[in-house]
Amino acid sequence: MLFSLVPVLPPLYLLAFAALRGFFSLPRGARQALYFFLFTQGAAALFTERPLLSFSLALFRGLFIAALVTLGYRLREERWLGYLIYGYMAVGLLALLWSAHFLGPRLLSSRLIHPYYTTVSLGLVGALLVLLAVGAPGLPRWARVLGGAVGLAVLGLSGSRGPLFALLVGASMAALLGGRAYLKALAAGGGVLGLALLALEGGKKIHALTRLLNPAHLSGRDKVWEGAIAAFRAHPLGGSGPYQLGPYLEHLYRGGCHLWVGAEKLGLRCPGWLEPFHGAWLIAHNLVLHALAETGLIGGAGWLFLYAWAAVVAWRARAPLLAAIVFGFLAMGLVDNPTLVPSLSLAEVFWVAVGMALSRSAQEGSRG
């Protein structure tokens, strides 16, 4: 199934653009919400230093989101998300093997690495695996057991607090909507915290786990947030422009172009032609700050509206798995940017889930 290959080959999600042919099948309210978002992004681009470039990038990103929502709406059934568990299991197992090979005895004193997934992305992979293992319909028992086990291992050894927060919030919302099975996901998240406490009492031998219990350590996020605020102050109406925030995030930008740790273990380095663009994937580690810094007051209003609309749609759908993904990702947005596209397939899952929730909420509305 092509869907199961997406986590392993993330560019496959670009095929979602084909779904735009069905855009007008969306409910009228959904089309209007996306029109408003696209309008705000285009309008904001006109107030940037490079309006033509910004407008082109804003159009690309906006249409990609519209395509993913449309794809989710047309797929409708959550069982399609179940196929992702096989791809994410492959990602997680490769990360465990990759880390064991390159880190060896230092595995427990380091954080998990992967050839092309970042450490934080791996944490979110782990959280998604647990949510899918618990709630995706139609999965065989072995996939649930193995997927859940791999997910917990990857989540714990990534040492990423945002994904753990996403798991706890997402599972709580799913349970609130009647998904009792998600109490298992809550217990799993609590188990990870328990192991972190044991690791801390054991003398910090497992760095990734002890990191989960160190909320005072912001990993430089405070300096990144300061850069985002500076970008907003410099361009309050239109922001820096899509994918052009990097130079304002001096704490990250000044180090130059770097590949992810897993790739560097192979001796790979950032090629010279990529150096001028390395700021394109630098993020503000907060959804609201990033929206304001990149797109100013005009575009930021569009982003906030779109996120609020997604949350309302997910709540009305009364579908525990979709609510777990949507609200979990939004919660993680307090300390990261898990909904920005394109990504390593993770943000794409969020928008597809929003589209599926839209379909479910339309069905619930017709029954009412």
Order of alpha helices (4+ residues) and beta strands (2+ residues): alpha-alpha-alpha-alpha-alpha-alpha-alpha-alpha-alpha-alpha-alpha-alpha-alpha-alpha-alpha-alpha
